[in-house]
Amino acid sequence: MKVVHEYTGDVVNVGDEVVSFRGEPATFVRISKRPDAPSEGRVLVRWVGGEEVHYYPSVFGLKIVSK
């Protein structure tokens, strides 16, 4: 499994900066839950202050895809 930007298809790697739909920057940490229909899965991100939180990938314009 890998994470890609929903619109560009670019691969997102651990440590890459991602931006929420509100324009807030965070760091991609990992896939935290695999997608199971109908769920899109979850990603773990680290906010600037160090807090790590699980989100739907779409919050950051991301998508979890199989290779």
N, C-alpha and C positions, 0 to 999 in steps of 0.2 A: 504494500500500500504506500501511496505517496500523497502529498498535499500539493495542489496546484492553485494558482490564481484563477478564479472562476471565468474571467473574461479574456485573459491573455494566454492561459494555459502554461505559464511559466512555473517551474517547480519551485516550491518553498522548502528551504533546508533549515535544519536546526540552527538557531541563532539569527535567522533572517528577521528583519523588521517587517511587521505587518501593521496595517492601519485599520482601525474600526470604522464602521459606517459613520461614526461621529467625528472622525478625523484624529482619533487618539492613537499614538504609536504604542506598540508593544513588541515583544520578542517572541517568535514562535519557539516553543519548547519541544512538543511532540504531539502525536495523535494519542488521545487519551481514551477514546472509545471508537471501535470500528463501526462503520455504518451498517445498520441492519434495516431493511425496508420496514417501515417507511422512514426511519430515522436517518439523518445525514451524518451521524456520529458526533464526536466532540474533539476539540483541539485544546491543548493546554498552552496558555501564553503567560508571559511574565511582564507585568506593567513596569513602568519606569521606577516606581518606588520599591520594586522587588516582590510584590505580591503575585503569586501564581494562581490563575483561575481557569476553570474549564468553560468553554463556550461552544456554541454551534459554529462550524466553520464559516457559514454565511455572514456572521457578524463582521468578519474581516474580508469578505469577498473571496473566500477560499472554498475548495471542494476536495474531499478525500476520494481518490480514485485508485482502482487496482492498476497494477503496472501495465 
